[in-house]
Amino acid sequence: MFGSHSFKKEEVEELKGAEVAVIGLGTNARAHLSEAAKSYAQECNLELLLLPSREAVSRLNQLIEQGKRAAAIFHITC
């Protein structure tokens, strides 16, 4: 179920309770979010930040320092 170049709805569901989700799209930002995952996030009022993984790590840390309820998923290849 997990571990492809496309983040699935089920993976985004794991971020339940966050107000912001940082999505690391891989070193070269080749991964993407499925349409079902995007729809789910929108239905839950979950703000999505899609970034290359290196930038996503920094952004996640910033959000946590700001006191945001932030969660993340990282694609660590490509």
N, CA, C, O and CB atoms as a CASP TS submission, in Angstrom:
PFRMAT TS
TARGET T0000
AUTHOR 0000-0000-0000
METHOD Language model
MODEL 1
PARENT N/A
ATOM      1  N   MET     1       0.826  -1.192   0.000  1.00  0.00           N
ATOM      2  CA  MET     1       0.000   0.000   0.000  1.00  0.00           C
ATOM      3  C   MET     1       0.866   1.250   0.000  1.00  0.00           C
ATOM      4  O   MET     1       0.574   2.190  -0.739  1.00  0.00           O
ATOM      5  CB  MET     1      -0.937   0.001   1.203  1.00  0.00           C
ATOM      6  N   PHE     2       1.912   1.289   0.797  1.00  0.00           N
ATOM      7  CA  PHE     2       2.764   2.467   0.864  1.00  0.00           C
ATOM      8  C   PHE     2       4.028   2.229   0.046  1.00  0.00           C
ATOM      9  O   PHE     2       4.379   1.084  -0.241  1.00  0.00           O
ATOM     10  CB  PHE     2       3.117   2.811   2.329  1.00  0.00           C
ATOM     11  N   GLY     3       4.708   3.301  -0.326  1.00  0.00           N
ATOM     12  CA  GLY     3       5.994   3.154  -0.964  1.00  0.00           C
ATOM     13  C   GLY     3       6.004   3.265  -2.467  1.00  0.00           C
ATOM     14  O   GLY     3       6.618   2.432  -3.134  1.00  0.00           O
ATOM     15  N   SER     4       5.342   4.272  -3.033  1.00  0.00           N
ATOM     16  CA  SER     4       5.414   4.487  -4.473  1.00  0.00           C
ATOM     17  C   SER     4       5.751   5.956  -4.718  1.00  0.00           C
ATOM     18  O   SER     4       6.071   6.691  -3.783  1.00  0.00           O
ATOM     19  CB  SER     4       4.070   4.088  -5.178  1.00  0.00           C
ATOM     20  N   HIS     5       5.679   6.375  -5.969  1.00  0.00           N
ATOM     21  CA  HIS     5       5.957   7.771  -6.300  1.00  0.00           C
ATOM     22  C   HIS     5       4.712   8.633  -6.182  1.00  0.00           C
ATOM     23  O   HIS     5       4.760   9.830  -6.462  1.00  0.00           O
ATOM     24  CB  HIS     5       6.525   7.877  -7.706  1.00  0.00           C
ATOM     25  N   SER     6       3.616   8.050  -5.777  1.00  0.00           N
ATOM     26  CA  SER     6       2.366   8.772  -5.613  1.00  0.00           C
ATOM     27  C   SER     6       1.863   8.568  -4.185  1.00  0.00           C
ATOM     28  O   SER     6       1.651   7.433  -3.756  1.00  0.00           O
ATOM     29  CB  SER     6       1.307   8.301  -6.652  1.00  0.00           C
ATOM     30  N   PHE     7       1.675   9.658  -3.454  1.00  0.00           N
ATOM     31  CA  PHE     7       1.126   9.557  -2.106  1.00  0.00           C
ATOM     32  C   PHE     7      -0.373   9.292  -2.220  1.00  0.00           C
ATOM     33  O   PHE     7      -1.088   9.994  -2.935  1.00  0.00           O
ATOM     34  CB  PHE     7       1.410  10.857  -1.276  1.00  0.00           C
ATOM     35  N   LYS     8      -0.823   8.293  -1.524  1.00  0.00           N
ATOM     36  CA  LYS     8      -2.220   7.880  -1.582  1.00  0.00           C
ATOM     37  C   LYS     8      -3.026   8.495  -0.448  1.00  0.00           C
ATOM     38  O   LYS     8      -2.473   8.979   0.539  1.00  0.00           O
ATOM     39  CB  LYS     8      -2.326   6.363  -1.533  1.00  0.00           C
ATOM     40  N   LYS     9      -4.331   8.466  -0.609  1.00  0.00           N
ATOM     41  CA  LYS     9      -5.241   8.992   0.409  1.00  0.00           C
ATOM     42  C   LYS     9      -4.945   8.378   1.776  1.00  0.00           C
ATOM     43  O   LYS     9      -4.932   9.082   2.786  1.00  0.00           O
ATOM     44  CB  LYS     9      -6.700   8.723   0.014  1.00  0.00           C
ATOM     45  N   GLU    10      -4.711   7.076   1.806  1.00  0.00           N
ATOM     46  CA  GLU    10      -4.457   6.381   3.071  1.00  0.00           C
ATOM     47  C   GLU    10      -3.233   6.935   3.800  1.00  0.00           C
ATOM     48  O   GLU    10      -3.196   6.965   5.030  1.00  0.00           O
ATOM     49  CB  GLU    10      -4.271   4.892   2.819  1.00  0.00           C
ATOM     50  N   GLU    11      -2.248   7.367   3.043  1.00  0.00           N
ATOM     51  CA  GLU    11      -1.057   7.945   3.659  1.00  0.00           C
ATOM     52  C   GLU    11      -1.370   9.309   4.268  1.00  0.00           C
ATOM     53  O   GLU    11      -0.895   9.630   5.357  1.00  0.00           O
ATOM     54  CB  GLU    11       0.072   8.071   2.628  1.00  0.00           C
ATOM     55  N   VAL    12      -2.158  10.099   3.573  1.00  0.00           N
ATOM     56  CA  VAL    12      -2.533  11.416   4.090  1.00  0.00           C
ATOM     57  C   VAL    12      -3.457  11.265   5.298  1.00  0.00           C
ATOM     58  O   VAL    12      -3.419  12.090   6.211  1.00  0.00           O
ATOM     59  CB  VAL    12      -3.218  12.260   2.988  1.00  0.00           C
ATOM     60  N   GLU    13      -4.278  10.232   5.309  1.00  0.00           N
ATOM     61  CA  GLU    13      -5.148   9.980   6.461  1.00  0.00           C
ATOM     62  C   GLU    13      -4.341   9.781   7.743  1.00  0.00           C
ATOM     63  O   GLU    13      -4.831  10.079   8.832  1.00  0.00           O
ATOM     64  CB  GLU    13      -6.024   8.753   6.202  1.00  0.00           C
ATOM     65  N   GLU    14      -3.127   9.286   7.628  1.00  0.00           N
ATOM     66  CA  GLU    14      -2.256   9.094   8.788  1.00  0.00           C
ATOM     67  C   GLU    14      -1.888  10.420   9.462  1.00  0.00           C
ATOM     68  O   GLU    14      -1.420  10.423  10.600  1.00  0.00           O
ATOM     69  CB  GLU    14      -0.989   8.360   8.368  1.00  0.00           C
ATOM     70  N   LEU    15      -2.093  11.531   8.776  1.00  0.00           N
ATOM     71  CA  LEU    15      -1.739  12.851   9.310  1.00  0.00           C
ATOM     72  C   LEU    15      -2.901  13.512  10.040  1.00  0.00           C
ATOM     73  O   LEU    15      -2.851  14.703  10.348  1.00  0.00           O
ATOM     74  CB  LEU    15      -1.265  13.756   8.188  1.00  0.00           C
ATOM     75  N   LYS    16      -3.937  12.742  10.314  1.00  0.00           N
ATOM     76  CA  LYS    16      -5.140  13.247  10.972  1.00  0.00           C
ATOM     77  C   LYS    16      -4.775  14.005  12.251  1.00  0.00           C
ATOM     78  O   LYS    16      -3.959  13.553  13.053  1.00  0.00           O
ATOM     79  CB  LYS    16      -6.105  12.087  11.294  1.00  0.00           C
ATOM     80  N   GLY    17      -5.397  15.157  12.414  1.00  0.00           N
ATOM     81  CA  GLY    17      -5.152  15.981  13.590  1.00  0.00           C
ATOM     82  C   GLY    17      -4.201  17.137  13.339  1.00  0.00           C
ATOM     83  O   GLY    17      -4.129  18.065  14.144  1.00  0.00           O
ATOM     84  N   ALA    18      -3.478  17.093  12.246  1.00  0.00           N
ATOM     85  CA  ALA    18      -2.573  18.197  11.912  1.00  0.00           C
ATOM     86  C   ALA    18      -3.367  19.309  11.229  1.00  0.00           C
ATOM     87  O   ALA    18      -4.406  19.057  10.618  1.00  0.00           O
ATOM     88  CB  ALA    18      -1.405  17.708  10.995  1.00  0.00           C
ATOM     89  N   GLU    19      -2.869  20.535  11.338  1.00  0.00           N
ATOM     90  CA  GLU    19      -3.472  21.631  10.589  1.00  0.00           C
ATOM     91  C   GLU    19      -2.709  21.912   9.301  1.00  0.00           C
ATOM     92  O   GLU    19      -3.249  22.483   8.354  1.00  0.00           O
ATOM     93  CB  GLU    19      -3.529  22.887  11.446  1.00  0.00           C
ATOM     94  N   VAL    20      -1.447  21.502   9.283  1.00  0.00           N
ATOM     95  CA  VAL    20      -0.598  21.675   8.103  1.00  0.00           C
ATOM     96  C   VAL    20       0.142  20.368   7.856  1.00  0.00           C
ATOM     97  O   VAL    20       0.685  19.772   8.786  1.00  0.00           O
ATOM     98  CB  VAL    20       0.407  22.866   8.287  1.00  0.00           C
ATOM     99  N   ALA    21       0.162  19.926   6.611  1.00  0.00           N
ATOM    100  CA  ALA    21       0.913  18.731   6.234  1.00  0.00           C
ATOM    101  C   ALA    21       1.984  19.125   5.223  1.00  0.00           C
ATOM    102  O   ALA    21       1.693  19.677   4.162  1.00  0.00           O
ATOM    103  CB  ALA    21      -0.029  17.630   5.648  1.00  0.00           C
ATOM    104  N   VAL    22       3.209  18.831   5.578  1.00  0.00           N
ATOM    105  CA  VAL    22       4.337  19.076   4.687  1.00  0.00           C
ATOM    106  C   VAL    22       4.602  17.772   3.948  1.00  0.00           C
ATOM    107  O   VAL    22       4.805  16.725   4.564  1.00  0.00           O
ATOM    108  CB  VAL    22       5.617  19.571   5.475  1.00  0.00           C
ATOM    109  N   ILE    23       4.597  17.846   2.636  1.00  0.00           N
ATOM    110  CA  ILE    23       4.803  16.669   1.802  1.00  0.00           C
ATOM    111  C   ILE    23       6.137  16.809   1.078  1.00  0.00           C
ATOM    112  O   ILE    23       6.292  17.664   0.206  1.00  0.00           O
ATOM    113  CB  ILE    23       3.633  16.486   0.787  1.00  0.00           C
ATOM    114  N   GLY    24       7.094  15.968   1.443  1.00  0.00           N
ATOM    115  CA  GLY    24       8.395  15.966   0.784  1.00  0.00           C
ATOM    116  C   GLY    24       8.325  15.114  -0.470  1.00  0.00           C
ATOM    117  O   GLY    24       8.088  13.908  -0.399  1.00  0.00           O
ATOM    118  N   LEU    25       8.529  15.738  -1.604  1.00  0.00           N
ATOM    119  CA  LEU    25       8.340  15.089  -2.901  1.00  0.00           C
ATOM    120  C   LEU    25       9.572  14.372  -3.439  1.00  0.00           C
ATOM    121  O   LEU    25       9.595  13.978  -4.605  1.00  0.00           O
ATOM    122  CB  LEU    25       7.904  16.098  -3.892  1.00  0.00           C
ATOM    123  N   GLY    26      10.587  14.199  -2.613  1.00  0.00           N
ATOM    124  CA  GLY    26      11.810  13.535  -3.048  1.00  0.00           C
ATOM    125  C   GLY    26      12.902  14.529  -3.390  1.00  0.00           C
ATOM    126  O   GLY    26      12.657  15.731  -3.487  1.00  0.00           O
ATOM    127  N   THR    27      14.087  14.025  -3.569  1.00  0.00           N
ATOM    128  CA  THR    27      15.245  14.866  -3.856  1.00  0.00           C
ATOM    129  C   THR    27      15.026  15.745  -5.079  1.00  0.00           C
ATOM    130  O   THR    27      15.369  16.927  -5.073  1.00  0.00           O
ATOM    131  CB  THR    27      16.473  14.005  -4.058  1.00  0.00           C
ATOM    132  N   ASN    28      14.458  15.166  -6.119  1.00  0.00           N
ATOM    133  CA  ASN    28      14.206  15.919  -7.350  1.00  0.00           C
ATOM    134  C   ASN    28      12.733  16.266  -7.535  1.00  0.00           C
ATOM    135  O   ASN    28      12.305  16.640  -8.627  1.00  0.00           O
ATOM    136  CB  ASN    28      14.693  15.130  -8.544  1.00  0.00           C
ATOM    137  N   ALA    29      11.967  16.139  -6.461  1.00  0.00           N
ATOM    138  CA  ALA    29      10.539  16.502  -6.449  1.00  0.00           C
ATOM    139  C   ALA    29       9.741  15.788  -7.538  1.00  0.00           C
ATOM    140  O   ALA    29       8.932  16.411  -8.225  1.00  0.00           O
ATOM    141  CB  ALA    29      10.385  18.007  -6.616  1.00  0.00           C
ATOM    142  N   ARG    30       9.963  14.501  -7.695  1.00  0.00           N
ATOM    143  CA  ARG    30       9.265  13.737  -8.737  1.00  0.00           C
ATOM    144  C   ARG    30       8.018  13.023  -8.230  1.00  0.00           C
ATOM    145  O   ARG    30       7.191  12.588  -9.032  1.00  0.00           O
ATOM    146  CB  ARG    30      10.202  12.725  -9.337  1.00  0.00           C
ATOM    147  N   ALA    31       7.870  12.896  -6.927  1.00  0.00           N
ATOM    148  CA  ALA    31       6.675  12.256  -6.379  1.00  0.00           C
ATOM    149  C   ALA    31       5.509  13.248  -6.471  1.00  0.00           C
ATOM    150  O   ALA    31       5.708  14.441  -6.698  1.00  0.00           O
ATOM    151  CB  ALA    31       6.910  11.793  -4.892  1.00  0.00           C
ATOM    152  N   HIS    32       4.304  12.736  -6.292  1.00  0.00           N
ATOM    153  CA  HIS    32       3.130  13.597  -6.360  1.00  0.00           C
ATOM    154  C   HIS    32       2.022  13.047  -5.464  1.00  0.00           C
ATOM    155  O   HIS    32       2.109  11.928  -4.958  1.00  0.00           O
ATOM    156  CB  HIS    32       2.635  13.728  -7.816  1.00  0.00           C
ATOM    157  N   LEU    33       0.998  13.844  -5.283  1.00  0.00           N
ATOM    158  CA  LEU    33      -0.167  13.456  -4.492  1.00  0.00           C
ATOM    159  C   LEU    33      -1.259  12.956  -5.419  1.00  0.00           C
ATOM    160  O   LEU    33      -1.522  13.563  -6.457  1.00  0.00           O
ATOM    161  CB  LEU    33      -0.678  14.638  -3.635  1.00  0.00           C
ATOM    162  N   SER    34      -1.893  11.857  -5.053  1.00  0.00           N
ATOM    163  CA  SER    34      -3.017  11.368  -5.858  1.00  0.00           C
ATOM    164  C   SER    34      -4.183  12.341  -5.727  1.00  0.00           C
ATOM    165  O   SER    34      -4.247  13.123  -4.778  1.00  0.00           O
ATOM    166  CB  SER    34      -3.444   9.932  -5.416  1.00  0.00           C
ATOM    167  N   GLU    35      -5.090  12.289  -6.675  1.00  0.00           N
ATOM    168  CA  GLU    35      -6.269  13.159  -6.616  1.00  0.00           C
ATOM    169  C   GLU    35      -7.105  12.852  -5.382  1.00  0.00           C
ATOM    170  O   GLU    35      -7.662  13.763  -4.768  1.00  0.00           O
ATOM    171  CB  GLU    35      -7.122  12.999  -7.885  1.00  0.00           C
ATOM    172  N   ALA    36      -7.197  11.578  -5.014  1.00  0.00           N
ATOM    173  CA  ALA    36      -7.958  11.194  -3.814  1.00  0.00           C
ATOM    174  C   ALA    36      -7.321  11.785  -2.560  1.00  0.00           C
ATOM    175  O   ALA    36      -8.031  12.205  -1.647  1.00  0.00           O
ATOM    176  CB  ALA    36      -8.041   9.655  -3.691  1.00  0.00           C
ATOM    177  N   ALA    37      -5.994  11.822  -2.506  1.00  0.00           N
ATOM    178  CA  ALA    37      -5.300  12.405  -1.356  1.00  0.00           C
ATOM    179  C   ALA    37      -5.548  13.905  -1.285  1.00  0.00           C
ATOM    180  O   ALA    37      -5.775  14.447  -0.204  1.00  0.00           O
ATOM    181  CB  ALA    37      -3.791  12.119  -1.433  1.00  0.00           C
ATOM    182  N   LYS    38      -5.506  14.574  -2.424  1.00  0.00           N
ATOM    183  CA  LYS    38      -5.783  16.016  -2.465  1.00  0.00           C
ATOM    184  C   LYS    38      -7.208  16.304  -2.009  1.00  0.00           C
ATOM    185  O   LYS    38      -7.439  17.225  -1.226  1.00  0.00           O
ATOM    186  CB  LYS    38      -5.559  16.572  -3.886  1.00  0.00           C
ATOM    187  N   SER    39      -8.153  15.524  -2.495  1.00  0.00           N
ATOM    188  CA  SER    39      -9.558  15.708  -2.117  1.00  0.00           C
ATOM    189  C   SER    39      -9.759  15.497  -0.630  1.00  0.00           C
ATOM    190  O   SER    39     -10.462  16.267   0.024  1.00  0.00           O
ATOM    191  CB  SER    39     -10.453  14.755  -2.901  1.00  0.00           C
ATOM    192  N   TYR    40      -9.143  14.455  -0.097  1.00  0.00           N
ATOM    193  CA  TYR    40      -9.256  14.175   1.339  1.00  0.00           C
ATOM    194  C   TYR    40      -8.729  15.348   2.157  1.00  0.00           C
ATOM    195  O   TYR    40      -9.378  15.783   3.108  1.00  0.00           O
ATOM    196  CB  TYR    40      -8.490  12.888   1.703  1.00  0.00           C
ATOM    197  N   ALA    41      -7.565  15.859   1.796  1.00  0.00           N
ATOM    198  CA  ALA    41      -6.974  16.982   2.522  1.00  0.00           C
ATOM    199  C   ALA    41      -7.890  18.200   2.476  1.00  0.00           C
ATOM    200  O   ALA    41      -8.064  18.889   3.482  1.00  0.00           O
ATOM    201  CB  ALA    41      -5.598  17.333   1.941  1.00  0.00           C
ATOM    202  N   GLN    42      -8.467  18.463   1.324  1.00  0.00           N
ATOM    203  CA  GLN    42      -9.369  19.596   1.181  1.00  0.00           C
ATOM    204  C   GLN    42     -10.610  19.410   2.060  1.00  0.00           C
ATOM    205  O   GLN    42     -11.038  20.351   2.728  1.00  0.00           O
ATOM    206  CB  GLN    42      -9.776  19.775  -0.293  1.00  0.00           C
ATOM    207  N   GLU    43     -11.184  18.222   2.065  1.00  0.00           N
ATOM    208  CA  GLU    43     -12.361  17.929   2.893  1.00  0.00           C
ATOM    209  C   GLU    43     -12.073  18.118   4.375  1.00  0.00           C
ATOM    210  O   GLU    43     -12.955  18.517   5.135  1.00  0.00           O
ATOM    211  CB  GLU    43     -12.840  16.504   2.642  1.00  0.00           C
ATOM    212  N   CYS    44     -10.844  17.834   4.788  1.00  0.00           N
ATOM    213  CA  CYS    44     -10.454  17.928   6.200  1.00  0.00           C
ATOM    214  C   CYS    44      -9.857  19.282   6.566  1.00  0.00           C
ATOM    215  O   CYS    44      -9.401  19.478   7.693  1.00  0.00           O
ATOM    216  CB  CYS    44      -9.460  16.842   6.530  1.00  0.00           C
ATOM    217  N   ASN    45      -9.859  20.214   5.622  1.00  0.00           N
ATOM    218  CA  ASN    45      -9.231  21.525   5.841  1.00  0.00           C
ATOM    219  C   ASN    45      -7.771  21.392   6.261  1.00  0.00           C
ATOM    220  O   ASN    45      -7.286  22.141   7.110  1.00  0.00           O
ATOM    221  CB  ASN    45     -10.002  22.309   6.905  1.00  0.00           C
ATOM    222  N   LEU    46      -7.089  20.447   5.666  1.00  0.00           N
ATOM    223  CA  LEU    46      -5.680  20.215   5.931  1.00  0.00           C
ATOM    224  C   LEU    46      -4.863  20.972   4.891  1.00  0.00           C
ATOM    225  O   LEU    46      -4.920  20.664   3.701  1.00  0.00           O
ATOM    226  CB  LEU    46      -5.346  18.695   5.912  1.00  0.00           C
ATOM    227  N   GLU    47      -4.114  21.949   5.344  1.00  0.00           N
ATOM    228  CA  GLU    47      -3.263  22.719   4.430  1.00  0.00           C
ATOM    229  C   GLU    47      -2.101  21.843   3.989  1.00  0.00           C
ATOM    230  O   GLU    47      -1.447  21.210   4.818  1.00  0.00           O
ATOM    231  CB  GLU    47      -2.743  24.030   5.105  1.00  0.00           C
ATOM    232  N   LEU    48      -1.845  21.806   2.702  1.00  0.00           N
ATOM    233  CA  LEU    48      -0.752  21.006   2.150  1.00  0.00           C
ATOM    234  C   LEU    48       0.368  21.899   1.645  1.00  0.00           C
ATOM    235  O   LEU    48       0.124  22.883   0.946  1.00  0.00           O
ATOM    236  CB  LEU    48      -1.259  20.107   1.020  1.00  0.00           C
ATOM    237  N   LEU    49       1.587  21.553   2.001  1.00  0.00           N
ATOM    238  CA  LEU    49       2.766  22.220   1.464  1.00  0.00           C
ATOM    239  C   LEU    49       3.593  21.157   0.763  1.00  0.00           C
ATOM    240  O   LEU    49       4.165  20.284   1.417  1.00  0.00           O
ATOM    241  CB  LEU    49       3.594  22.952   2.589  1.00  0.00           C
ATOM    242  N   LEU    50       3.662  21.222  -0.549  1.00  0.00           N
ATOM    243  CA  LEU    50       4.387  20.241  -1.347  1.00  0.00           C
ATOM    244  C   LEU    50       5.722  20.837  -1.761  1.00  0.00           C
ATOM    245  O   LEU    50       5.774  21.835  -2.480  1.00  0.00           O
ATOM    246  CB  LEU    50       3.564  19.808  -2.590  1.00  0.00           C
ATOM    247  N   LEU    51       6.803  20.212  -1.298  1.00  0.00           N
ATOM    248  CA  LEU    51       8.148  20.746  -1.514  1.00  0.00           C
ATOM    249  C   LEU    51       9.138  19.616  -1.784  1.00  0.00           C
ATOM    250  O   LEU    51       8.881  18.468  -1.423  1.00  0.00           O
ATOM    251  CB  LEU    51       8.603  21.574  -0.297  1.00  0.00           C
ATOM    252  N   PRO    52      10.272  19.937  -2.419  1.00  0.00           N
ATOM    253  CA  PRO    52      11.346  18.946  -2.475  1.00  0.00           C
ATOM    254  C   PRO    52      11.682  18.539  -1.031  1.00  0.00           C
ATOM    255  O   PRO    52      11.602  19.368  -0.124  1.00  0.00           O
ATOM    256  CB  PRO    52      12.622  19.517  -3.227  1.00  0.00           C
ATOM    257  N   SER    53      12.048  17.304  -0.819  1.00  0.00           N
ATOM    258  CA  SER    53      12.211  16.789   0.546  1.00  0.00           C
ATOM    259  C   SER    53      13.171  17.593   1.416  1.00  0.00           C
ATOM    260  O   SER    53      12.892  17.808   2.596  1.00  0.00           O
ATOM    261  CB  SER    53      12.686  15.380   0.487  1.00  0.00           C
ATOM    262  N   ARG    54      14.275  18.032   0.870  1.00  0.00           N
ATOM    263  CA  ARG    54      15.239  18.809   1.660  1.00  0.00           C
ATOM    264  C   ARG    54      14.584  20.089   2.194  1.00  0.00           C
ATOM    265  O   ARG    54      14.762  20.428   3.364  1.00  0.00           O
ATOM    266  CB  ARG    54      16.488  19.159   0.804  1.00  0.00           C
ATOM    267  N   GLU    55      13.833  20.797   1.352  1.00  0.00           N
ATOM    268  CA  GLU    55      13.137  22.013   1.774  1.00  0.00           C
ATOM    269  C   GLU    55      11.997  21.682   2.735  1.00  0.00           C
ATOM    270  O   GLU    55      11.703  22.450   3.651  1.00  0.00           O
ATOM    271  CB  GLU    55      12.596  22.775   0.552  1.00  0.00           C
ATOM    272  N   ALA    56      11.364  20.543   2.519  1.00  0.00           N
ATOM    273  CA  ALA    56      10.235  20.143   3.357  1.00  0.00           C
ATOM    274  C   ALA    56      10.668  19.938   4.809  1.00  0.00           C
ATOM    275  O   ALA    56       9.930  20.290   5.729  1.00  0.00           O
ATOM    276  CB  ALA    56       9.597  18.861   2.812  1.00  0.00           C
ATOM    277  N   VAL    57      11.842  19.377   5.018  1.00  0.00           N
ATOM    278  CA  VAL    57      12.343  19.165   6.380  1.00  0.00           C
ATOM    279  C   VAL    57      12.494  20.510   7.093  1.00  0.00           C
ATOM    280  O   VAL    57      12.058  20.661   8.235  1.00  0.00           O
ATOM    281  CB  VAL    57      13.702  18.405   6.357  1.00  0.00           C
ATOM    282  N   SER    58      13.103  21.472   6.431  1.00  0.00           N
ATOM    283  CA  SER    58      13.286  22.799   7.022  1.00  0.00           C
ATOM    284  C   SER    58      11.947  23.463   7.315  1.00  0.00           C
ATOM    285  O   SER    58      11.762  24.061   8.375  1.00  0.00           O
ATOM    286  CB  SER    58      14.116  23.687   6.092  1.00  0.00           C
ATOM    287  N   ARG    59      11.029  23.357   6.387  1.00  0.00           N
ATOM    288  CA  ARG    59       9.714  23.984   6.565  1.00  0.00           C
ATOM    289  C   ARG    59       8.955  23.336   7.715  1.00  0.00           C
ATOM    290  O   ARG    59       8.304  24.036   8.491  1.00  0.00           O
ATOM    291  CB  ARG    59       8.891  23.887   5.271  1.00  0.00           C
ATOM    292  N   LEU    60       9.025  22.026   7.838  1.00  0.00           N
ATOM    293  CA  LEU    60       8.379  21.338   8.946  1.00  0.00           C
ATOM    294  C   LEU    60       8.926  21.851  10.278  1.00  0.00           C
ATOM    295  O   LEU    60       8.156  22.143  11.192  1.00  0.00           O
ATOM    296  CB  LEU    60       8.581  19.815   8.828  1.00  0.00           C
ATOM    297  N   ASN    61      10.235  21.960  10.390  1.00  0.00           N
ATOM    298  CA  ASN    61      10.849  22.463  11.616  1.00  0.00           C
ATOM    299  C   ASN    61      10.391  23.877  11.931  1.00  0.00           C
ATOM    300  O   ASN    61      10.141  24.198  13.092  1.00  0.00           O
ATOM    301  CB  ASN    61      12.363  22.424  11.502  1.00  0.00           C
ATOM    302  N   GLN    62      10.278  24.724  10.921  1.00  0.00           N
ATOM    303  CA  GLN    62       9.798  26.093  11.130  1.00  0.00           C
ATOM    304  C   GLN    62       8.374  26.097  11.664  1.00  0.00           C
ATOM    305  O   GLN    62       8.061  26.823  12.607  1.00  0.00           O
ATOM    306  CB  GLN    62       9.869  26.894   9.826  1.00  0.00           C
ATOM    307  N   LEU    63       7.530  25.299  11.073  1.00  0.00           N
ATOM    308  CA  LEU    63       6.130  25.240  11.502  1.00  0.00           C
ATOM    309  C   LEU    63       6.008  24.768  12.948  1.00  0.00           C
ATOM    310  O   LEU    63       5.211  25.310  13.713  1.00  0.00           O
ATOM    311  CB  LEU    63       5.333  24.314  10.584  1.00  0.00           C
ATOM    312  N   ILE    64       6.784  23.775  13.319  1.00  0.00           N
ATOM    313  CA  ILE    64       6.761  23.270  14.690  1.00  0.00           C
ATOM    314  C   ILE    64       7.241  24.355  15.656  1.00  0.00           C
ATOM    315  O   ILE    64       6.659  24.539  16.726  1.00  0.00           O
ATOM    316  CB  ILE    64       7.639  22.000  14.820  1.00  0.00           C
ATOM    317  N   GLU    65       8.296  25.069  15.281  1.00  0.00           N
ATOM    318  CA  GLU    65       8.800  26.163  16.117  1.00  0.00           C
ATOM    319  C   GLU    65       7.750  27.264  16.286  1.00  0.00           C
ATOM    320  O   GLU    65       7.733  27.953  17.306  1.00  0.00           O
ATOM    321  CB  GLU    65      10.082  26.750  15.509  1.00  0.00           C
ATOM    322  N   GLN    66       6.880  27.430  15.293  1.00  0.00           N
ATOM    323  CA  GLN    66       5.815  28.426  15.356  1.00  0.00           C
ATOM    324  C   GLN    66       4.603  27.928  16.147  1.00  0.00           C
ATOM    325  O   GLN    66       3.623  28.655  16.310  1.00  0.00           O
ATOM    326  CB  GLN    66       5.387  28.815  13.950  1.00  0.00           C
ATOM    327  N   GLY    67       4.671  26.709  16.629  1.00  0.00           N
ATOM    328  CA  GLY    67       3.588  26.148  17.417  1.00  0.00           C
ATOM    329  C   GLY    67       2.440  25.575  16.606  1.00  0.00           C
ATOM    330  O   GLY    67       1.360  25.339  17.148  1.00  0.00           O
ATOM    331  N   LYS    68       2.653  25.348  15.327  1.00  0.00           N
ATOM    332  CA  LYS    68       1.614  24.765  14.459  1.00  0.00           C
ATOM    333  C   LYS    68       1.522  23.254  14.709  1.00  0.00           C
ATOM    334  O   LYS    68       2.509  22.601  15.048  1.00  0.00           O
ATOM    335  CB  LYS    68       1.923  25.052  12.949  1.00  0.00           C
ATOM    336  N   ARG    69       0.328  22.730  14.535  1.00  0.00           N
ATOM    337  CA  ARG    69       0.138  21.275  14.539  1.00  0.00           C
ATOM    338  C   ARG    69       0.507  20.786  13.137  1.00  0.00           C
ATOM    339  O   ARG    69      -0.328  20.751  12.233  1.00  0.00           O
ATOM    340  CB  ARG    69      -1.359  20.867  14.931  1.00  0.00           C
ATOM    341  N   ALA    70       1.746  20.421  12.985  1.00  0.00           N
ATOM    342  CA  ALA    70       2.252  20.049  11.669  1.00  0.00           C
ATOM    343  C   ALA    70       2.647  18.578  11.647  1.00  0.00           C
ATOM    344  O   ALA    70       3.110  18.020  12.642  1.00  0.00           O
ATOM    345  CB  ALA    70       3.448  20.929  11.281  1.00  0.00           C
ATOM    346  N   ALA    71       2.452  17.974  10.490  1.00  0.00           N
ATOM    347  CA  ALA    71       2.855  16.586  10.262  1.00  0.00           C
ATOM    348  C   ALA    71       3.498  16.525   8.886  1.00  0.00           C
ATOM    349  O   ALA    71       3.410  17.473   8.106  1.00  0.00           O
ATOM    350  CB  ALA    71       1.632  15.592  10.371  1.00  0.00           C
ATOM    351  N   ALA    72       4.142  15.408   8.598  1.00  0.00           N
ATOM    352  CA  ALA    72       4.840  15.322   7.317  1.00  0.00           C
ATOM    353  C   ALA    72       4.904  13.895   6.794  1.00  0.00           C
ATOM    354  O   ALA    72       4.841  12.919   7.542  1.00  0.00           O
ATOM    355  CB  ALA    72       6.240  15.880   7.448  1.00  0.00           C
ATOM    356  N   ILE    73       5.033  13.822   5.480  1.00  0.00           N
ATOM    357  CA  ILE    73       5.353  12.585   4.773  1.00  0.00           C
ATOM    358  C   ILE    73       6.513  12.942   3.844  1.00  0.00           C
ATOM    359  O   ILE    73       6.488  13.977   3.177  1.00  0.00           O
ATOM    360  CB  ILE    73       4.090  11.994   3.970  1.00  0.00           C
ATOM    361  N   PHE    74       7.519  12.088   3.806  1.00  0.00           N
ATOM    362  CA  PHE    74       8.669  12.357   2.956  1.00  0.00           C
ATOM    363  C   PHE    74       8.924  11.210   1.989  1.00  0.00           C
ATOM    364  O   PHE    74       9.006  10.048   2.390  1.00  0.00           O
ATOM    365  CB  PHE    74       9.905  12.608   3.805  1.00  0.00           C
ATOM    366  N   HIS    75       9.048  11.547   0.726  1.00  0.00           N
ATOM    367  CA  HIS    75       9.536  10.610  -0.282  1.00  0.00           C
ATOM    368  C   HIS    75      11.040  10.808  -0.298  1.00  0.00           C
ATOM    369  O   HIS    75      11.509  11.919  -0.547  1.00  0.00           O
ATOM    370  CB  HIS    75       8.875  10.849  -1.723  1.00  0.00           C
ATOM    371  N   ILE    76      11.800   9.767  -0.040  1.00  0.00           N
ATOM    372  CA  ILE    76      13.233   9.979   0.163  1.00  0.00           C
ATOM    373  C   ILE    76      14.094   9.597  -1.037  1.00  0.00           C
ATOM    374  O   ILE    76      15.321   9.684  -0.979  1.00  0.00           O
ATOM    375  CB  ILE    76      13.683   9.200   1.353  1.00  0.00           C
ATOM    376  N   THR    77      13.461   9.183  -2.105  1.00  0.00           N
ATOM    377  CA  THR    77      14.230   8.902  -3.318  1.00  0.00           C
ATOM    378  C   THR    77      13.745   9.803  -4.438  1.00  0.00           C
ATOM    379  O   THR    77      12.754  10.518  -4.286  1.00  0.00           O
ATOM    380  CB  THR    77      14.109   7.410  -3.725  1.00  0.00           C
ATOM    381  N   CYS    78      14.426   9.768  -5.531  1.00  0.00           N
ATOM    382  CA  CYS    78      14.164  10.559  -6.747  1.00  0.00           C
ATOM    383  C   CYS    78      13.881  11.982  -6.395  1.00  0.00           C
ATOM    384  O   CYS    78      13.637  12.800  -7.282  1.00  0.00           O
ATOM    385  CB  CYS    78      12.997   9.984  -7.540  1.00  0.00           C
TER
END
